[in-house]
Amino acid sequence: MTDDSLVKEITERVIAETQKQILADVQDAIARFDIKSAINEQVRQHLSSSVQNMTFPQASIPATAINFKDFKFSGDVLEGGIVSKFGSTGIEDLATKIQMTVMDHALVCEQGLHTPSIAIKGNAVIDNDLTVKGNLIIDGVIPTESTVFQKLVEHSTEKTSKKIKEDLDATWFLKYSGLVEEKIQEKGLDLDRITQGGKEVISGNQLGYHIVDSNLKRVGQLTDLQTLGDTYLSETVWVAGKRLGINTMEPSATFVVWDEEVEMIVCKKSKDHGYIGTPRRQNLILGSNNHDNIVLDVEGRTTIKHLRIGGNPISSEPSQPKMQSVKGHVVFNSEPAIGQPVGWVCLGESRWAEFGKIA
């Protein structure tokens, strides 16, 4: 290889390595440089300068594009114009036309002034009638020379009083009698004593003794009650003629008691014979201490579980008793047979003897 060829080869290698190193350095510098932030900053600065110096055309910015969150508007910049539907903490405008005019020397209310109370510091001039619906309270004495005082004196003269009495005709009385009636209906009538023909109808809590016909719905405790005709008490007791019914308005005998489907009567059977029982096909029980002592059935049979004649008990058993009992206790054989006794009689304690052999 010649010297020129060697120099050329070395030169090409140096150039290639230099270019390679320069490219790597450039790429590294670009990687470390925030080009996006730099561009955004340049754009922001440019737009800020443009907005500050730009003149926007009229009606070019819509209201929805503006942020009013921290916006404050002072009333000092308002001048002229009409504020419709004005409202504030102490004022509300609901008028559809001018109702109040404020001038230097007066305040004009076009339709009237409504206020729960008013205090006038100074003179008051009324060009028309003054109507007072409540009491007229005047702080101080009415001057005797005033027209009001003279009119009051004029209306209090004897002539005026006579005229007022003449005006109290039937129409006036009819009007106020209606008011009295309304008050009585509203608040009642409190009378401690009412008389009729010189006799007391009501005296305190007592009803006059001469009142014999009324439609009383409720009274207190009665000490003496006498009635004529039918009497119906508490939807339970019915008295009609000479018959008394309990839970029935159609008693079939002198005294009748109905308890659901069961009817019991007390009446006269025949001359000198009374009757207590049931007229229907129903058993009748006579008992004590909630025991069925005597049962009378619909066939006329009488069942007595424990019978005593004098001091001797009488009962029945299927065989000779072995219990202790009183002397004279008779026990009938409830299963009689040929050769068996009719019953047994107690001889004292647990001793029993047969009687009445069945042949």
MOHUSUL-V694100 format. One record per residue. N is the residue number from 1. PHI is phi as a letter, one per 20 degrees, with the letter a starting at -180 (999 if undefined). NEAR is the number of other ideal C-beta (glycine too) atoms within 10 Angstrom. D_FIRST is the distance of its C-alpha to the first C-alpha in Angstrom with 2 decimals. Layout:
n->N phi->PHI near->NEAR d_first->D_FIRST
n->N phi->PHI near->NEAR d_first->D_FIRST
//
This chain:
n->1 phi->999 near->7 d_first->0.00
n->2 phi->e near->7 d_first->3.79
n->3 phi->f near->7 d_first->6.71
n->4 phi->f near->8 d_first->8.29
n->5 phi->f near->9 d_first->6.32
n->6 phi->f near->10 d_first->6.78
n->7 phi->f near->10 d_first->10.26
n->8 phi->f near->12 d_first->11.06
n->9 phi->f near->11 d_first->10.57
n->10 phi->f near->10 d_first->12.62
n->11 phi->f near->10 d_first->15.10
n->12 phi->f near->10 d_first->15.76
n->13 phi->f near->10 d_first->16.42
n->14 phi->f near->10 d_first->18.73
n->15 phi->f near->10 d_first->20.53
n->16 phi->f near->10 d_first->21.09
n->17 phi->f near->10 d_first->22.44
n->18 phi->f near->10 d_first->24.59
n->19 phi->g near->10 d_first->26.06
n->20 phi->f near->10 d_first->26.80
n->21 phi->f near->10 d_first->28.56
n->22 phi->f near->10 d_first->30.47
n->23 phi->f near->10 d_first->31.66
n->24 phi->f near->10 d_first->32.85
n->25 phi->f near->10 d_first->34.67
n->26 phi->f near->10 d_first->36.31
n->27 phi->f near->10 d_first->37.48
n->28 phi->f near->10 d_first->38.92
n->29 phi->f near->9 d_first->40.74
n->30 phi->f near->9 d_first->42.15
n->31 phi->f near->7 d_first->43.34
n->32 phi->e near->7 d_first->45.18
n->33 phi->e near->10 d_first->46.75
n->34 phi->e near->9 d_first->50.25
n->35 phi->f near->8 d_first->49.92
n->36 phi->f near->8 d_first->53.15
n->37 phi->f near->9 d_first->55.27
n->38 phi->f near->10 d_first->53.84
n->39 phi->f near->10 d_first->54.67
n->40 phi->g near->11 d_first->58.16
n->41 phi->f near->11 d_first->58.88
n->42 phi->f near->10 d_first->57.91
n->43 phi->f near->10 d_first->60.10
n->44 phi->f near->10 d_first->62.98
n->45 phi->f near->10 d_first->62.95
n->46 phi->f near->10 d_first->62.88
n->47 phi->f near->11 d_first->65.75
n->48 phi->f near->10 d_first->67.83
n->49 phi->f near->10 d_first->67.61
n->50 phi->f near->9 d_first->68.46
n->51 phi->f near->9 d_first->71.47
n->52 phi->f near->7 d_first->72.94
n->53 phi->d near->7 d_first->72.84
n->54 phi->e near->8 d_first->73.62
n->55 phi->d near->4 d_first->77.11
n->56 phi->f near->8 d_first->78.01
n->57 phi->f near->6 d_first->80.18
n->58 phi->f near->5 d_first->83.72
n->59 phi->m near->6 d_first->84.12
n->60 phi->e near->6 d_first->80.37
n->61 phi->d near->10 d_first->80.14
n->62 phi->f near->7 d_first->82.10
n->63 phi->f near->6 d_first->84.17
n->64 phi->f near->6 d_first->82.58
n->65 phi->e near->6 d_first->79.20
n->66 phi->d near->9 d_first->80.64
n->67 phi->e near->7 d_first->80.98
n->68 phi->e near->8 d_first->84.54
n->69 phi->g near->5 d_first->84.43
n->70 phi->d near->5 d_first->84.66
n->71 phi->f near->7 d_first->86.17
n->72 phi->c near->5 d_first->89.43
n->73 phi->d near->8 d_first->91.68
n->74 phi->e near->6 d_first->94.32
n->75 phi->f near->5 d_first->97.73
n->76 phi->f near->6 d_first->97.68
n->77 phi->e near->6 d_first->95.50
n->78 phi->f near->9 d_first->98.07
n->79 phi->b near->5 d_first->100.32
n->80 phi->m near->4 d_first->102.51
n->81 phi->m near->6 d_first->102.36
n->82 phi->c near->5 d_first->104.02
n->83 phi->e near->8 d_first->102.76
n->84 phi->e near->6 d_first->103.90
n->85 phi->l near->7 d_first->104.73
n->86 phi->f near->11 d_first->104.55
n->87 phi->b near->10 d_first->104.79
n->88 phi->b near->7 d_first->104.47
n->89 phi->f near->5 d_first->105.74
n->90 phi->d near->5 d_first->109.25
n->91 phi->c near->7 d_first->109.43
n->92 phi->c near->10 d_first->109.22
n->93 phi->d near->13 d_first->109.73
n->94 phi->d near->8 d_first->111.12
n->95 phi->f near->11 d_first->113.07
n->96 phi->d near->6 d_first->112.52
n->97 phi->b near->6 d_first->114.15
n->98 phi->f near->9 d_first->115.13
n->99 phi->d near->13 d_first->117.50
n->100 phi->b near->12 d_first->117.37
n->101 phi->c near->10 d_first->117.19
n->102 phi->d near->7 d_first->116.57
n->103 phi->c near->7 d_first->118.10
n->104 phi->f near->4 d_first->118.76
n->105 phi->d near->4 d_first->122.48
n->106 phi->a near->7 d_first->122.65
n->107 phi->d near->9 d_first->120.95
n->108 phi->d near->10 d_first->121.97
n->109 phi->d near->10 d_first->121.90
n->110 phi->f near->10 d_first->122.34
n->111 phi->d near->10 d_first->123.58
n->112 phi->p near->6 d_first->125.02
n->113 phi->c near->8 d_first->124.19
n->114 phi->d near->6 d_first->124.01
n->115 phi->b near->5 d_first->123.78
n->116 phi->f near->4 d_first->125.22
n->117 phi->b near->4 d_first->126.63
n->118 phi->b near->7 d_first->127.04
n->119 phi->c near->4 d_first->128.18
n->120 phi->d near->6 d_first->129.41
n->121 phi->e near->4 d_first->129.55
n->122 phi->p near->4 d_first->132.01
n->123 phi->f near->5 d_first->134.37
n->124 phi->c near->7 d_first->134.09
n->125 phi->d near->4 d_first->135.55
n->126 phi->d near->6 d_first->136.15
n->127 phi->e near->4 d_first->137.01
n->128 phi->c near->5 d_first->138.03
n->129 phi->f near->5 d_first->139.66
n->130 phi->d near->7 d_first->138.62
n->131 phi->d near->5 d_first->138.63
n->132 phi->d near->7 d_first->138.53
n->133 phi->e near->4 d_first->138.00
n->134 phi->d near->5 d_first->138.21
n->135 phi->f near->5 d_first->140.40
n->136 phi->e near->7 d_first->140.98
n->137 phi->d near->6 d_first->140.49
n->138 phi->d near->7 d_first->141.62
n->139 phi->e near->4 d_first->140.89
n->140 phi->p near->5 d_first->144.07
n->141 phi->e near->7 d_first->147.52
n->142 phi->f near->11 d_first->148.08
n->143 phi->g near->9 d_first->149.93
n->144 phi->f near->8 d_first->153.48
n->145 phi->e near->7 d_first->153.15
n->146 phi->f near->10 d_first->150.14
n->147 phi->f near->8 d_first->150.50
n->148 phi->f near->11 d_first->149.07
n->149 phi->f near->13 d_first->151.78
n->150 phi->f near->12 d_first->154.51
n->151 phi->f near->10 d_first->153.40
n->152 phi->f near->11 d_first->153.44
n->153 phi->f near->11 d_first->156.96
n->154 phi->f near->10 d_first->158.04
n->155 phi->f near->12 d_first->156.88
n->156 phi->d near->9 d_first->158.65
n->157 phi->f near->10 d_first->162.14
n->158 phi->f near->7 d_first->164.95
n->159 phi->f near->9 d_first->164.91
n->160 phi->f near->12 d_first->161.24
n->161 phi->f near->11 d_first->161.74
n->162 phi->f near->10 d_first->164.54
n->163 phi->f near->11 d_first->162.38
n->164 phi->f near->10 d_first->159.62
n->165 phi->f near->8 d_first->162.13
n->166 phi->f near->8 d_first->163.32
n->167 phi->f near->9 d_first->159.74
n->168 phi->f near->10 d_first->159.40
n->169 phi->e near->8 d_first->160.39
n->170 phi->f near->8 d_first->159.75
n->171 phi->f near->9 d_first->156.29
n->172 phi->f near->10 d_first->155.19
n->173 phi->f near->11 d_first->156.60
n->174 phi->f near->9 d_first->154.99
n->175 phi->f near->9 d_first->151.60
n->176 phi->f near->11 d_first->151.80
n->177 phi->f near->11 d_first->153.40
n->178 phi->f near->10 d_first->150.24
n->179 phi->f near->9 d_first->148.18
n->180 phi->f near->10 d_first->150.50
n->181 phi->f near->10 d_first->150.09
n->182 phi->f near->10 d_first->146.29
n->183 phi->f near->11 d_first->146.43
n->184 phi->f near->11 d_first->148.73
n->185 phi->f near->9 d_first->146.38
n->186 phi->f near->7 d_first->143.38
n->187 phi->d near->8 d_first->144.84
n->188 phi->n near->8 d_first->147.95
n->189 phi->c near->8 d_first->151.58
n->190 phi->d near->6 d_first->152.69
n->191 phi->c near->8 d_first->156.47
n->192 phi->e near->8 d_first->158.38
n->193 phi->b near->10 d_first->161.73
n->194 phi->c near->11 d_first->162.77
n->195 phi->d near->11 d_first->166.40
n->196 phi->b near->11 d_first->168.08
n->197 phi->m near->6 d_first->171.74
n->198 phi->n near->5 d_first->172.19
n->199 phi->d near->10 d_first->170.61
n->200 phi->f near->16 d_first->167.25
n->201 phi->e near->15 d_first->164.60
n->202 phi->c near->15 d_first->161.86
n->203 phi->c near->12 d_first->162.40
n->204 phi->m near->7 d_first->159.25
n->205 phi->d near->7 d_first->158.03
n->206 phi->d near->10 d_first->161.40
n->207 phi->d near->13 d_first->162.49
n->208 phi->g near->14 d_first->166.10
n->209 phi->f near->8 d_first->168.54
n->210 phi->e near->10 d_first->169.95
n->211 phi->e near->13 d_first->166.57
n->212 phi->d near->6 d_first->167.19
n->213 phi->c near->4 d_first->164.72
n->214 phi->b near->8 d_first->160.98
n->215 phi->c near->4 d_first->157.55
n->216 phi->f near->7 d_first->156.04
n->217 phi->e near->5 d_first->152.72
n->218 phi->b near->4 d_first->152.38
n->219 phi->c near->9 d_first->154.84
n->220 phi->e near->6 d_first->154.87
n->221 phi->f near->4 d_first->156.91
n->222 phi->e near->7 d_first->160.31
n->223 phi->e near->5 d_first->163.40
n->224 phi->b near->4 d_first->165.76
n->225 phi->c near->7 d_first->164.66
n->226 phi->c near->5 d_first->167.06
n->227 phi->c near->7 d_first->166.05
n->228 phi->c near->5 d_first->167.85
n->229 phi->n near->7 d_first->166.30
n->230 phi->f near->10 d_first->163.06
n->231 phi->c near->12 d_first->160.64
n->232 phi->c near->12 d_first->156.96
n->233 phi->d near->8 d_first->155.05
n->234 phi->l near->5 d_first->151.30
n->235 phi->l near->8 d_first->150.86
n->236 phi->c near->10 d_first->152.51
n->237 phi->d near->13 d_first->156.27
n->238 phi->c near->19 d_first->158.54
n->239 phi->d near->15 d_first->162.26
n->240 phi->b near->14 d_first->164.31
n->241 phi->m near->9 d_first->168.08
n->242 phi->d near->7 d_first->169.10
n->243 phi->c near->16 d_first->165.85
n->244 phi->c near->18 d_first->162.78
n->245 phi->c near->21 d_first->159.38
n->246 phi->d near->14 d_first->156.23
n->247 phi->m near->14 d_first->153.08
n->248 phi->b near->16 d_first->155.24
n->249 phi->d near->10 d_first->156.99
n->250 phi->c near->10 d_first->159.38
n->251 phi->f near->22 d_first->161.22
n->252 phi->e near->14 d_first->163.27
n->253 phi->b near->16 d_first->165.66
n->254 phi->f near->15 d_first->167.00
n->255 phi->c near->14 d_first->163.90
n->256 phi->c near->21 d_first->160.67
n->257 phi->c near->16 d_first->157.29
n->258 phi->d near->16 d_first->154.24
n->259 phi->c near->9 d_first->151.12
n->260 phi->l near->6 d_first->148.62
n->261 phi->e near->7 d_first->150.37
n->262 phi->e near->12 d_first->153.20
n->263 phi->d near->19 d_first->156.55
n->264 phi->c near->18 d_first->159.17
n->265 phi->c near->19 d_first->162.62
n->266 phi->c near->14 d_first->165.67
n->267 phi->a near->16 d_first->168.86
n->268 phi->e near->11 d_first->172.52
n->269 phi->e near->10 d_first->173.01
n->270 phi->b near->7 d_first->176.73
n->271 phi->g near->5 d_first->179.74
n->272 phi->m near->6 d_first->179.31
n->273 phi->c near->7 d_first->176.08
n->274 phi->e near->10 d_first->172.60
n->275 phi->b near->13 d_first->169.31
n->276 phi->c near->12 d_first->165.83
n->277 phi->r near->14 d_first->163.20
n->278 phi->c near->15 d_first->160.92
n->279 phi->e near->13 d_first->162.23
n->280 phi->d near->12 d_first->159.19
n->281 phi->f near->8 d_first->157.95
n->282 phi->b near->14 d_first->156.31
n->283 phi->f near->14 d_first->156.92
n->284 phi->c near->14 d_first->158.42
n->285 phi->d near->12 d_first->157.56
n->286 phi->d near->13 d_first->159.59
n->287 phi->b near->10 d_first->157.65
n->288 phi->b near->8 d_first->157.39
n->289 phi->l near->5 d_first->154.36
n->290 phi->m near->5 d_first->152.20
n->291 phi->d near->11 d_first->153.91
n->292 phi->e near->13 d_first->155.34
n->293 phi->f near->14 d_first->158.87
n->294 phi->c near->15 d_first->160.67
n->295 phi->d near->15 d_first->159.08
n->296 phi->d near->16 d_first->161.18
n->297 phi->e near->13 d_first->159.56
n->298 phi->f near->11 d_first->160.11
n->299 phi->e near->7 d_first->162.53
n->300 phi->n near->6 d_first->164.89
n->301 phi->e near->9 d_first->163.92
n->302 phi->d near->10 d_first->163.75
n->303 phi->d near->13 d_first->161.28
n->304 phi->c near->13 d_first->161.80
n->305 phi->f near->10 d_first->159.34
n->306 phi->c near->9 d_first->161.44
n->307 phi->d near->15 d_first->165.21
n->308 phi->c near->12 d_first->167.75
n->309 phi->d near->9 d_first->171.53
n->310 phi->m near->6 d_first->173.16
n->311 phi->d near->9 d_first->171.42
n->312 phi->e near->15 d_first->170.67
n->313 phi->f near->16 d_first->167.21
n->314 phi->c near->15 d_first->167.07
n->315 phi->b near->17 d_first->163.95
n->316 phi->b near->12 d_first->162.91
n->317 phi->b near->16 d_first->160.94
n->318 phi->f near->8 d_first->160.27
n->319 phi->b near->11 d_first->161.68
n->320 phi->f near->14 d_first->163.89
n->321 phi->f near->15 d_first->162.34
n->322 phi->c near->8 d_first->161.34
n->323 phi->e near->11 d_first->160.57
n->324 phi->e near->11 d_first->162.76
n->325 phi->b near->20 d_first->164.77
n->326 phi->e near->12 d_first->167.97
n->327 phi->f near->12 d_first->171.34
n->328 phi->n near->15 d_first->172.44
n->329 phi->f near->21 d_first->168.93
n->330 phi->d near->18 d_first->169.34
n->331 phi->c near->20 d_first->166.46
n->332 phi->e near->15 d_first->166.97
n->333 phi->f near->20 d_first->165.42
n->334 phi->e near->11 d_first->162.63
n->335 phi->c near->9 d_first->162.52
n->336 phi->f near->13 d_first->166.22
n->337 phi->b near->8 d_first->167.23
n->338 phi->g near->7 d_first->170.41
n->339 phi->n near->7 d_first->171.56
n->340 phi->e near->15 d_first->169.38
n->341 phi->f near->18 d_first->170.85
n->342 phi->f near->13 d_first->170.87
n->343 phi->a near->22 d_first->169.30
n->344 phi->c near->20 d_first->169.44
n->345 phi->c near->18 d_first->170.97
n->346 phi->e near->21 d_first->169.77
n->347 phi->e near->13 d_first->172.34
n->348 phi->o near->12 d_first->170.24
n->349 phi->l near->11 d_first->166.78
n->350 phi->d near->11 d_first->165.25
n->351 phi->e near->11 d_first->168.56
n->352 phi->c near->21 d_first->169.05
n->353 phi->c near->11 d_first->171.97
n->354 phi->f near->13 d_first->172.13
n->355 phi->b near->13 d_first->174.50
n->356 phi->m near->13 d_first->175.53
n->357 phi->f near->10 d_first->174.87
n->358 phi->e near->11 d_first->173.73
n->359 phi->e near->4 d_first->175.97
//
